[in-house]
Amino acid sequence: MAAMSLRPPRRPDAGFPLRAGVDELAVEIMAEKASALERAGRKAEQSLATLAAAAREDPARAPLVRTAADALYAYLIQRELMGFRRHADVFERLRPPPEVVAKLGAR
């Protein structure tokens, strides 16, 4: 009787063995990153909309500016984690006011 050896299954279209557990983990990580990107984008949009609805003279506007800046910054960081290094499209689409852009970055 010949000795049997175990080999990992092969992906029919790629011709290389699947790394059991690793491919599934990579898919899960990518799905979580995409979900986090969506949540961060939604939060940035909502905080900018809340800020836009506030009157310029409103004393409660300063915390809204900080909240919008923090949310936009988190969104930009999440995009960078996903490999999106250019953010011009974000600024074009969301059009954050200059007061928010001035507060972006590390404190």
C-alpha positions as CSV (number, residue, x, y, z in Angstrom):
1,M,0.0,0.0,0.0
2,A,1.4,3.4,-1.0
3,A,1.8,6.1,1.6
4,M,-0.7,9.0,1.3
5,S,0.3,12.6,1.7
6,L,-2.0,15.4,2.5
7,R,-1.8,18.5,0.4
8,P,-3.9,21.7,0.8
9,P,-6.8,22.0,-1.7
10,R,-6.0,23.8,-4.9
11,R,-8.0,26.7,-6.3
12,P,-9.1,25.5,-9.7
13,D,-8.7,28.9,-11.3
14,A,-5.4,29.9,-9.8
15,G,-3.3,26.8,-9.7
16,F,-1.8,27.4,-6.3
17,P,-2.9,25.9,-2.9
18,L,-5.3,27.7,-0.7
19,R,-3.8,28.6,2.7
20,A,-6.5,27.2,4.9
21,G,-7.8,29.8,7.3
22,V,-5.6,32.6,6.0
23,D,-7.8,33.5,2.9
24,E,-10.9,33.5,5.0
25,L,-9.3,35.7,7.6
26,A,-8.1,38.1,4.9
27,V,-11.7,38.3,3.5
28,E,-13.0,39.0,7.0
29,I,-10.5,41.7,7.6
30,M,-11.2,43.4,4.3
31,A,-14.9,43.3,4.9
32,E,-14.5,44.9,8.3
33,K,-12.3,47.6,6.9
34,A,-14.9,48.3,4.2
35,S,-17.6,48.4,6.8
36,A,-15.5,50.8,9.0
37,L,-14.9,53.0,6.0
38,E,-18.7,53.2,5.3
39,R,-19.4,54.1,8.9
40,A,-16.7,56.7,9.0
41,G,-18.0,58.3,5.8
42,R,-21.5,58.3,7.0
43,K,-20.5,59.9,10.3
44,A,-18.5,62.6,8.5
45,E,-21.4,63.4,6.2
46,Q,-23.8,63.6,9.1
47,S,-21.6,65.8,11.2
48,L,-21.0,68.2,8.3
49,A,-24.7,68.3,7.6
50,T,-25.4,69.1,11.3
51,L,-22.8,71.9,11.1
52,A,-24.3,73.3,7.9
53,A,-27.7,73.5,9.6
54,A,-26.3,75.5,12.5
55,A,-26.4,79.3,12.3
56,R,-23.0,81.0,12.0
57,E,-23.7,83.1,15.1
58,D,-24.8,80.1,17.2
59,P,-22.6,79.8,20.3
60,A,-23.0,76.0,20.0
61,R,-21.3,76.0,16.6
62,A,-17.7,75.6,18.0
63,P,-18.3,72.1,19.3
64,L,-20.0,71.2,16.0
65,V,-16.9,72.3,14.1
66,R,-14.7,70.2,16.3
67,T,-17.0,67.2,15.9
68,A,-17.1,67.6,12.1
69,A,-13.3,67.9,11.9
70,D,-12.8,64.8,14.1
71,A,-15.3,62.8,12.0
72,L,-13.7,64.0,8.7
73,Y,-10.2,63.2,10.0
74,A,-11.3,59.7,11.1
75,Y,-12.8,59.1,7.6
76,L,-9.6,60.3,5.9
77,I,-7.5,58.0,8.1
78,Q,-9.8,55.0,7.4
79,R,-9.4,55.7,3.7
80,E,-5.7,55.7,4.0
81,L,-5.9,52.3,5.8
82,M,-7.7,51.0,2.8
83,G,-5.0,52.3,0.4
84,F,-6.8,55.5,-0.8
85,R,-4.0,58.1,-0.5
86,R,-5.6,60.9,-2.5
87,H,-8.4,62.7,-0.8
88,A,-9.3,65.4,-3.3
89,D,-12.5,63.5,-4.2
90,V,-13.6,63.5,-0.6
91,F,-13.2,67.3,-0.3
92,E,-14.9,67.8,-3.6
93,R,-17.9,65.7,-2.6
94,L,-18.3,66.7,1.0
95,R,-17.1,70.3,0.6
96,P,-16.2,70.9,4.3
97,P,-16.1,74.5,5.3
98,P,-12.6,76.1,5.8
99,E,-13.1,76.2,9.6
100,V,-13.4,72.4,9.6
101,V,-10.4,71.9,7.3
102,A,-8.3,74.2,9.5
103,K,-9.0,71.9,12.5
104,L,-8.0,68.6,10.7
105,G,-5.0,66.7,12.0
106,A,-3.4,65.6,15.2
107,R,-4.0,67.7,18.3
